[in-house]
């Protein structure tokens, strides 16, 4: 039996039947979290009294800490426009699993380009060259190089750093892209995150500017209403003032 720390919930392993005294038995427990403390104890039944189980240790537990491991996969990359022609890709940090994450590697894939426009393709080839150069640098940080997969040749490295965000540079705003990211610690590379939705940077900029434009329109309308109201009040007060003066003059003339 095992449990997470001193949790009240015990988990059972596969039952080992017909044990013989003096022999060693091995039980494998899968699915444990890295760099985490677990408690273990034995639950046994004796042939003389199979109805009552025996626990060892009775009140304590055997404590074992699992080894550290490579990070968990980062969160889904999210692309958004943050200003005039400024875009950002961000993602949730990886679970460290017992060792500090020292870098994130963000890749993008070109999904579509404007008709008769080859400039994004040239940029994609340039990013592939940068990816090959960066792979040589990455090997200095870990004992084994990042895994290379033939099916990933159309993914291009666009960012390698410690922050879980990247301000987009070098991509064409008219093309459509998707992104994925992974992380690294001293134990190696994590699995890739889920791939982002396919996005167009130009469309993101329009969406980012719409709330601001709507706010500006409402602000102008509100200012116009206040201005008209102010002029209306001045007109009414001015008219009432003239009426009082005329009434005062008429009263004096009657007295004469």
C-alpha positions, 0 to 999 in steps of 0.5 A: 500500500502507498499514499502521497505524504501523510494523506488519509487515502491509501492506494493498493498495489497488485496482490501477491499471493502464496508468499514464502518466508525468507524470499524477496518479492518486488512490487513496481508502483507506476504513475508517481510524481517526481521529487515527491514524498510517498509513504509505504506499508505492507498489508498481509493476511496469514493463512491461520487467520485470513479474515484479519489483515496485518499491517506493517509498520502498524502506526508509522510508514516507510517514507520514500522520495521519488527522483527528480525528472524532466519538466512537465509540458508547458501550457498551451501557447496563446497569441494576442495583439498587445499594441500597434503591430506588436504581438505576444505569445505566452504560455503557462510555466512547466511543472519543474519536477524537482529541478529548475526549468532553465529555458523554454523553446518556442516553435512555429509552423507556417500554415498559409501565406497570401497569394503570390507572396513568397516572403514568408517562405524566405523567412521560414527558411531563415528560421530553419537556419537559426534553428540549426545554429541554436541546436548546437548551442543547446547541446552545451546545456544538456548531455543529450541533444534535443530529440530530432524527428523527421515529421517536425521538419516544418517547425521552426525555432523562434524563441529560446529563453527563460521567460514564458513569453515571446514578443513576436519578431520576424513573422509576416502579419498576413500569414497564418501560424501555429505554435508549440513550446517545450521546456528544459532542465538538467534532466532533459527536455519536456514533451511539447505542449499542445499546439495553438490554434492557427492564427493570423497576426493581422487579425489579432491586431484588429481584434486588439484594437476594436475595444479601444475604438469602441471606447473612443466612440463612446467617449466622444458621444458622452462628451458631445452629450455633456456639451449640449447639456451645458449649452442647454442649461446656459440658454435656459438660465439666460432666458429666465434671467432676461424674463426677470429683468423685463418683469422688474422693469414692467413693475417699475413702470406701473408704479410711476 
